Amino acid sequence: MLTLSPPVTLTNWVTPLCARLQGFRAIWLRCTRKGYAGFVRRQSRQRLRCSSLRAPARCAHWQLSAPCRPTRKPYTRACSTGESRFNYFGRGLLLAMLALCLAGCMPAPLPTPENSGELVVVTRNSPTTYYLNAKSEAVGFEHDLIMRFATAQGWKVRFVLAETLPGLFEIMDKGQAHIAAAGLSATDDRRIRHRFGPTYGQVKEWVVCRQMRPLPLSPADLNGLRLEVVAQSSHVENLRLIKRRQPGLAWVEMNVPDSEELLERVELGLSDCAVADSDSFDIARNFHPTLVRTFALGGSQPQAWLIGQRMGLGFSRQMMRFFQESETSGELARLRERYFGHVQRLEEADVLGVLEKRGTLLRGLAPHFYKAQNETDMDWRLLAAVAYQESQWNAQAVSFTGVRGIMMLTEDTADHLGVKNRLDAQESIQGGARYLISLMASLPLQIADPDRIWMALAAYNIGMGHLQDARALAEKLGRNPNTWNDLKEVLPLLSRGKYAAELKNGYARGGEARAFVENVRIYYDILAKYEKPYRGYFSGL
């Protein structure tokens, strides 16, 4: 379980220090004896009007000042010249002891990762940053990027989850984390108060609304509508700038981790509009298809990690070098492809269709997918996503190309897999699952997940021979044949005569294979959000 560091208690820090201050303690107790304390309180009410705690403190200061004889006037003594000198020493000693006590109440500073070997990162639970998948494994764009950075330095990572954006900044201000990695926009206002690392991405801030007539097309059109934004977000900064030109503009700041919850509120009719980053909206629209993106608040905003104030210049140089190498090697582009490269494909009707049929057709087919998962260890929701893309869960589907059934198997493939009746849903699903596993097994070992799964899906659509042609062409063009990010750019070239004539297996509709994979990925994301996993399954997505 991810938690904050153990809280610092008064006992842990003050007791060892105060054990050395017994003399001060004795004087304090003497000053709070019944008779004298009562006198002090009476004097306090009449003259000082201070608390009974402050009065003994004044008494303790008076007792420590010098061993002079008391006078009738409270808090005064008659002292000799030498005793007056000691008076100054006593005051200084008292202030030093009080400073030690206060220092003891402060938590110890977080050790740097160079010294501790541990990088402490504060982030938010969000589909664009950090989340737990169905196997309770931490994933997400920011998570993976941080893990690569820490691994390059030889550090372990401890993630701290902030429930709100103000809470995230508070953790950084208190020095409880080295980095904040949460898809933060490095605005000019934030750069005045905080220190940011190098820019690694760009996002736009959009006003997203429910379907209404007329739709707001400018800030002036938002008058009278309930507009919600994440508290202390960069969206608030932009709205304040716009308000100077549009005094009637109003909004409500919500203490939520990110804009995903606000977009859900818009779809439910609890608010009219919300402000969301482009990445957040692109993902959310596949779960909330009725949302409408209206207009941008301004230009693109740079994204960067927030760096703790105690981190030295050497740490900043390490971060700069890491991002330069990630950009050059293509690792940064591959990460963005993994989490954001497929999210803008489906139309509203496509999303509404899968959500509607999920409540009808999928219920009867789910046991067949469970059984196929038991046999192949493939996540049943991935198999269901393939089936929906192929036939929209229609067990009697027939294509003009001769493929049939819910998994759209060719006759040759069905014979090879031992599927006797392609129109039998159970047989077809089990056959399709075995076929997908065999395609994954036939790929070179150097292809890692999740690229391995996505390439197998492409081969499911156009055949392994054409996929190998695409990999060979990618290598010839200077691309990496082992990453989906590069291969998906090459696949459409298989249908161009210039390249098809040189391919071992000839012409292929590679663009369709690319679209097939991207759609399956989105359908899988939708099903993974709404359908529970079934026991253990193959990891990698």
Residue pairs with C-beta under 8 A, 6 or more apart in sequence:
2 158
2 159
2 160
2 161
3 160
4 160
4 171
4 176
5 110
5 160
5 176
8 106
8 107
8 108
10 105
13 104
13 105
13 106
13 107
14 101
14 104
14 105
16 104
17 100
17 101
17 103
17 104
18 25
18 101
18 104
21 97
21 100
21 101
24 60
24 64
24 94
24 97
27 60
27 63
27 64
28 56
28 60
30 36
30 63
31 37
31 40
31 56
31 59
31 60
31 63
32 56
32 59
36 59
37 52
37 55
37 56
39 74
40 52
40 55
40 56
40 58
40 59
40 74
41 52
41 55
43 55
43 74
44 50
44 51
44 52
44 54
44 55
48 54
48 55
48 58
58 75
59 75
60 94
61 91
61 94
62 75
62 76
62 77
64 90
64 91
64 93
64 94
65 77
65 86
65 87
65 90
65 91
66 77
66 79
66 83
66 84
66 86
66 87
66 90
67 83
67 86
68 77
68 78
68 79
68 80
68 83
68 87
69 77
69 78
70 76
70 77
71 77
71 78
79 87
109 175
109 310
110 120
110 175
110 176
110 177
110 178
110 308
110 310
112 178
112 310
112 311
112 312
112 315
113 119
113 120
113 150
113 153
113 155
113 178
113 315
114 314
114 315
117 154
117 155
117 156
118 155
118 156
118 157
118 158
119 146
119 149
119 150
119 153
119 155
119 156
119 157
119 158
119 178
119 179
120 158
120 160
120 176
120 177
120 178
120 179
121 146
121 157
121 158
121 159
121 160
121 177
121 178
121 179
121 180
121 181
122 159
122 160
122 161
122 162
122 168
122 171
122 172
122 176
122 177
122 179
122 180
122 181
122 182
123 129
123 130
123 142
123 143
123 146
123 159
123 160
123 161
123 162
123 168
123 180
123 181
123 182
124 130
124 161
124 162
124 165
124 168
124 182
124 183
124 257
124 258
125 131
125 161
125 257
126 140
126 182
126 183
126 257
126 258
126 260
126 280
127 140
127 260
127 280
127 283
127 284
128 140
128 141
128 142
128 183
128 258
128 277
128 279
128 280
128 283
128 339
128 340
129 140
129 141
129 142
129 143
129 181
129 182
129 183
129 258
130 138
130 139
130 140
130 142
130 143
130 159
130 161
130 182
131 138
131 139
131 140
132 138
132 139
133 139
133 528
133 541
134 379
134 528
134 532
134 533
135 533
135 536
135 537
135 539
137 539
138 159
140 339
141 183
141 335
141 336
141 338
141 339
141 340
142 181
142 182
142 183
143 159
144 335
144 338
145 181
145 200
145 326
145 332
145 335
146 157
146 159
146 179
146 181
147 157
148 322
148 326
148 331
149 319
149 322
150 156
150 157
152 322
152 325
153 318
160 171
160 176
160 177
162 168
162 171
162 182
162 257
163 257
164 231
164 255
164 256
164 257
165 182
165 230
165 231
165 232
165 233
165 257
165 258
166 231
166 232
166 255
168 180
168 182
169 180
169 194
169 232
171 177
171 180
172 180
172 194
172 306
172 308
175 308
175 309
175 310
177 308
178 307
178 308
178 311
178 315
179 197
179 305
179 306
179 307
179 308
180 305
180 306
181 305
181 306
183 203
183 258
183 277
183 279
183 303
184 190
184 196
184 234
184 303
184 304
184 305
184 306
185 203
185 205
185 234
185 277
185 301
185 302
185 303
186 196
186 199
186 301
186 302
186 303
186 304
187 234
187 237
187 301
189 237
190 196
190 234
190 237
194 306
195 306
195 307
195 308
195 309
196 304
196 305
196 306
196 307
197 304
197 305
197 306
197 307
197 316
197 319
197 320
197 323
198 304
198 319
198 320
198 323
199 302
199 303
199 304
200 303
200 304
200 305
200 323
200 326
200 332
201 302
201 303
201 336
202 300
202 301
202 302
202 303
203 277
203 278
203 279
203 300
203 301
203 303
204 277
204 278
204 296
204 298
204 299
204 300
204 301
205 234
205 235
205 238
205 275
205 276
205 277
205 278
205 296
205 297
205 298
205 301
206 275
206 276
206 277
206 278
206 281
206 293
206 294
206 295
206 296
206 297
207 216
207 222
207 227
207 273
207 274
207 275
207 293
207 294
207 295
207 296
207 297
208 263
208 266
208 273
208 274
208 275
208 276
208 281
208 291
208 292
208 293
208 294
209 215
209 216
209 225
209 266
209 272
209 273
209 274
209 291
209 292
209 294
210 266
210 267
210 269
210 272
210 273
210 290
210 291
210 292
211 290
211 292
212 272
214 221
215 221
215 292
215 294
216 222
216 225
216 273
216 294
216 295
217 294
217 295
218 295
219 242
219 245
219 246
219 249
220 246
220 248
222 249
222 273
223 248
223 249
223 250
225 272
225 273
226 252
226 271
226 272
226 273
227 250
227 251
227 252
227 271
227 272
227 273
227 274
227 275
228 251
228 252
228 253
228 254
228 262
228 265
228 266
228 271
228 273
228 274
228 275
229 235
229 236
229 239
229 251
229 252
229 253
229 254
229 259
229 262
229 274
229 275
230 236
230 253
230 254
230 256
230 257
230 258
230 259
230 262
230 275
231 253
231 254
231 255
231 256
232 253
233 259
233 275
234 301
235 259
235 275
235 297
236 251
236 253
238 297
238 298
239 249
239 251
239 275
239 297
241 298
242 249
242 297
243 249
251 275
252 271
254 261
254 262
256 262
258 280
259 274
259 275
259 276
259 277
259 280
259 281
259 284
260 280
260 284
262 271
262 274
262 275
262 276
263 274
263 276
263 280
263 281
263 284
263 288
263 291
264 288
265 271
265 274
266 272
266 273
266 274
266 288
266 291
267 288
267 290
267 291
273 294
275 297
276 284
277 301
279 340
281 291
281 293
282 340
282 343
282 344
283 340
283 343
283 525
284 291
285 291
285 293
285 343
285 351
286 343
286 346
286 351
286 522
286 525
286 526
287 351
287 526
287 529
289 348
289 351
289 352
289 355
290 348
305 319
307 315
307 316
307 319
323 332
325 331
326 332
327 333
330 480
330 483
330 485
330 486
333 485
334 483
334 485
337 484
337 485
337 488
338 450
338 485
341 485
341 488
341 518
342 517
342 518
342 521
342 522
343 522
343 525
345 515
345 518
345 519
345 522
346 519
346 522
350 519
351 526
353 392
354 388
354 523
354 526
354 527
355 526
355 530
357 388
357 392
357 393
358 526
358 527
358 530
358 531
361 393
361 394
362 384
362 393
362 531
365 384
365 387
365 393
365 395
365 406
365 425
365 429
366 380
366 384
368 425
368 426
368 429
368 430
369 380
369 381
369 383
369 384
369 387
369 429
369 534
370 380
370 534
371 426
371 429
371 430
372 378
372 380
372 383
372 429
372 430
372 432
372 433
373 379
373 380
373 383
373 433
373 534
373 535
373 537
374 535
375 430
375 433
375 434
376 433
376 434
376 436
376 437
376 538
377 536
377 537
377 538
378 433
378 436
378 437
378 537
378 538
379 524
379 533
379 537
379 538
379 541
380 533
380 534
380 537
381 524
381 527
381 528
381 531
381 533
382 453
382 520
382 524
382 541
383 429
383 432
383 433
383 436
384 393
384 523
384 527
384 531
385 520
385 521
385 523
385 524
385 527
386 407
386 432
386 436
386 457
386 460
386 520
387 393
387 406
387 407
387 429
387 432
388 523
389 516
389 519
389 520
389 523
390 397
390 406
390 407
390 408
391 397
391 405
391 406
391 407
391 408
393 406
394 406
395 405
395 406
395 423
395 424
395 425
395 428
396 405
396 423
397 404
397 405
397 406
397 408
398 404
399 408
402 410
402 411
403 409
403 410
404 422
404 423
405 422
405 423
405 424
405 425
405 428
406 425
406 428
406 429
406 432
407 428
407 429
407 431
407 432
407 435
409 417
409 419
409 422
409 428
409 431
409 432
409 435
411 422
413 431
413 435
414 420
414 422
414 431
417 431
417 434
417 435
418 431
419 427
419 428
419 430
419 431
420 427
421 427
422 428
422 431
435 460
436 456
436 457
436 460
439 456
439 459
439 460
439 464
440 452
440 453
440 456
442 464
443 452
443 455
443 456
443 459
444 482
446 482
447 455
447 482
448 482
449 539
449 540
449 541
450 484
450 540
450 541
451 482
451 483
451 484
451 485
451 487
452 540
453 540
453 541
454 484
454 517
454 521
455 467
455 484
455 487
457 516
457 517
457 520
458 467
458 470
458 487
458 491
458 513
458 514
458 516
458 517
459 466
459 467
460 516
461 512
461 513
461 516
461 517
462 494
462 508
462 509
462 510
462 512
462 513
463 505
463 508
465 504
465 505
466 494
466 503
466 505
466 508
466 510
466 513
467 513
468 504
468 505
469 494
469 503
469 504
469 505
469 508
470 481
470 487
470 490
470 491
470 493
470 494
470 510
471 481
471 482
471 487
472 481
472 503
472 504
473 490
473 493
473 494
473 499
473 503
474 480
474 481
474 486
474 487
474 490
475 481
477 490
479 486
479 487
479 489
479 490
480 486
481 487
484 517
488 514
488 517
488 518
490 510
491 510
491 511
491 513
491 514
492 510
492 511
492 514
493 499
493 510
494 500
494 503
494 507
494 508
494 509
494 510
495 507
495 508
495 509
495 510
495 511
497 507
500 506
500 507
500 508
524 541
528 541
